[in-house]
Amino acid sequence: MGQAYSCITCFPSSSSKDPSQSQIPDLEMNDSGSPTFLPLSPCATPTTTTTTTSTPNSVARIPANLLNHTLDQPTQWLQLSPEISYNHNYSPLEMALSRQHRGSGFDVPGAVHSVTTPRLDKEMQGDAKLVIIMVGLPARGKSYIVKKLRRYLNWLQYETKVFNVGNLRRECESEHEQSAKFFDPDNAELKKIRDKLALDVLENLIRWLKEGGRVAIHDATNSTIERRALLLKRLRQEPQIRVLLLESLCTDDRILERNFRLKLLGPDYRNRPAADALADFKSRVANYEKAYQPIGDWEEERDIQYCKLINVGKKVIACNISGYLTGQCVFYLMNFNLADRQIFLTRHGQSTDNVTGRIGGDADLSPSGRKYAEALSKFIKEQRVQFALDLVHEQHEREEIWKSKGLEPLEKTDGSRTPEELMKAKAESICNSQFIVWTSMLKRAMSTAAYFDPDEYDIKHIRFLNEINASICEGMTYEEISNVYPDEYNLRKQNKLFYRYPGIGGESYMDVIHRTQSMIIELERMSQSCLIITHRVVMRILLGYLTDMSQKEMPHMDVPMHTVFEVRPKPYGNEILKWRYIEHLDKFVQDH
């Protein structure tokens, strides 16, 4: 049965508040000092409702005063949007339509350029600045999530920074006791201190955005409606900022227990006995649970956009999401997991064009490149076995550490097999799991994968992984480019990130970032280990994301030929290993 959509849009009058801020509730304090929440005007913001109806000809209803306006002045109703028209005598209706038209805030660095007028130069686009307010109990993976989200947004060239309230609290720990008592929701004095810390961090966050930042993340529990309202009230004073609430929930007891124990290695408990530290942390969590109010009806009634992640993305709930940037955040958060795996990246083997120093093209491998391709397949097989052994040994050592600290092991066994038998079975299972090989669609990359058995490896050739298109410079050496196109050569040296090769199909680093975005999403989504065989520019861009490299460093990263980078995702970040192929020894050697 199909759906029919009825869209009702309310246009604010010229005296209305900025619709970009209408998602934040009015808030006043009553006589007792508690917040009083005032409902928003029903027409404070453009809203869309979706209904299922059997009437196929449902139409949008226009308020009578607007209908009269259109009948009296039909030519103005049919006029182009003020963002296209350069007539600056705008009516109140045109101003409202202009604000609604700009609400999507579609902005892609290096790919979208907005046309502005003198008035629009003074008004920030609706999606220009974003504040993400984290919500959730301790040990629910909030910091893990925000670190990954910050890395992804920075890679897309949206300057992003995390502001952690816990860090400020620890800086002030000499003034206040930092045990579980500090988080008692019934202690009004300590609650004021916690709220002040949250607001101080928010002020730092706002200051950074005003200095040029794009996305700021407020990393704290923010576990009550009262706390979230306090933050939203302050943000309402900043008309250029949109807000996304991001809640992390965890219902998996095994993940929770592991997260609790990881906290023992953190700054709050580093020098305390493990059993006492774990008991104190669980007491802290219990204090938060007493007052915890998950995101829900209160936020929905006020059209506040939010996203809930349950069990680190296993289930995702998104509500009232608007704006391109917030949509990108939610899409990314739907696609990652905690699986232990290997991600190998390498350039193709040496090609005949590499021998002569020519860029681009579609040359095949040189004899040296074919030798590297054969050695690469053997090396990957060896590393798969080594990774499996490393993983089971790490897990075993971790269990021994918990035992030595007087804690129960996380891995429960029935006692029917010895620890050595269990380790061997786990290693075999990891070795036999699916392994994926991705290459570009250029000959030199596909030939580098020729020695991988398709019955053992899932091999895919992907156009997104092709080398940057140098257009009119394809097949030239850099010396030839400097002689024939000296201006282009110098422009590229000045800004490699945004420089685009001239001519049909010419690309910039930013263009390659956008076409490999789906590859990053897929890397985060899949739980299998993989090998990526690609080219220098694409290698720099993928490694720039995986190693959290700045936009200044990434275009100049050293990625030599016949070198393999191995990335192992971990809860605290990615481990990076580097291997060089020594041709005369026909073996790979690890760089330290």
C-alpha positions, 0 to 999 in steps of 0.5 A: 500500500503506497503512502501519500504525503501531506506537507504543511508549511508555516511561514513566520512573520517578519517579527518572528524569531530566526527559524533556524533557532526554533528547535530550541525551547523557551525556558524560564526559571520559576520561583523555586529555581527550576526550569519552566518550559514554554511551548513553542509557537506552532508557526515558529519554524517550517515543519513537515508532517507525514501522514498516510491517507487514502486521498490521492489528491491531498494538497498543501494548505496555505494560510489565508493571509499568504493566499491573499498576498499572492492574489494581490501580487502574483508577479512577486509570488512567481519571482525567483528566490531572493538568493538568485534575484539581485533586487534587494527590496525584499518584502516580509514574505520574501524574507521568510521564503528566503530563510526557508530556502536556505534551511538545507545548508547544503555545503560540501567543502571543495565541491559547492560554492554558494552564490550570495548577495550583500544581505546574505553575506551578513547572514550565516547559512542555516547549517553553517555551525553545528554543536553536537551535545552528547547524552548518555551514562558513563561507559556507554561509548560516548568518547569513542563515538565522538573521536570517530565522528571528529576524525570523519568530519575533519577528513571531510574538511569540516573543522571539528573539535571535541570539548570534554567536560571530564577533562575540565573536571579533572583539572579542578579535582584539587578543589572538589572531591572526585569520587562517586559522591561528587556525582550524587544527584541529590546534592544540590551544591555539587550539582551546581558545580557540575552544571557550571563546569558544563556551561564553562565548557560550552562557553569555550566551545562557542568561542572556538566556533566564533573564531572559525571552527565548524563543528563542536562536540560537547562531550559529557553525560548531559543526562537530565532534561534540566541540564540539556535545557540549560545548554540549549538556552545558552545556545539559543543566544547564538543565531548561527548555530544549529544543535544535534543531540546525540545519545549513546545507549548500551543494553549489552551487559558484556559490552558494559562490563568491558567498558567499565574495566577500560575505565580502570585504565583511565585518568580517574582510576589509574593509581587505585586498586582495581576492585576498589576503583571498579566499585567506585565507578559502578557507584558513580554510574548508579548515581547517574542512573537515579536521575537519568532522563533519556532523550524522548518526548520532551525533545520531540515536542520542541522539534529538537533534532536528535539521534540515538545510538543503541549498542554502538550503532546496532540500532539507530533512531533519528528524529527531526534531522534537518540540514546536510551536515547533520544528515552526514553525521547520522549516516556515518554513525549508522555504519560502524562496528567494534570488530577486531580486524586488519585493514591493509593499504598499498600502492600498486606494484611499480608500473612502466610509467613509474619507471619513466616518472610519468603520472596518470595513464593506464600502464601495466606492471614492470618486472619489479612490479610483478615480483612485488605482486607475487610477494604481496599475496604471500605476505598477506596470508602470513599476516592473517595468521599472525594477526589471529595469534596476536589477537588471542594472545592479547585476549588471554593476557587481558584475562590474566590481568583481570585475575591478578587484580582480583576480578572475574574473567570476562570470557566464561568457559565451561572448563571442557577445554584447556586455555591452549585449546581455546586459543587455538580454536579462536585463532583458526576461526579468525584465519578462516574468516572472509578476507576482502581485496579491493583494487582500482580499475586501472591495469597496474592495480588489478595486476597487483592482485593477480596472485590472490586466489578468488576462491579464497579472497573476495576480490572487487575492482572499484572505480572510486579507487582510481588515481586522481585524474590529471586531465591535460597533464596525464602521461607527463612528468612533473618536469614536463608540466613545469615547462609546459604549464608553469602557472599550473605547476606553481598553483598546485605547489601552493595548495595541493588540497584544493588545486584541480587539474585543468581540462575535462575530468581534471580532479583535485584532492577534495574531489577524490575525498568526495568520491572515496567517501563511500569507501570510508563508510564501507570500511567502517561498516564491514567487520571483515579484514581487507586489503586495498590496492590503489594509488598514491593520492588515494592512499594519502586520502584513505590513510589521512582518515585512518591516521587522523592526519590534518589537511595540511599534512595529508597531501604531502604524506610519504607513501613509497612504492612497494610499502604496506600500511596495516591499520588495526582499529582499537577502542582507543584509536587505530594502531598503525604498522608499516612494512617495506618490501626488500626486493633483493631479499624478496621479503617484507621488513617492518619499519619502526 
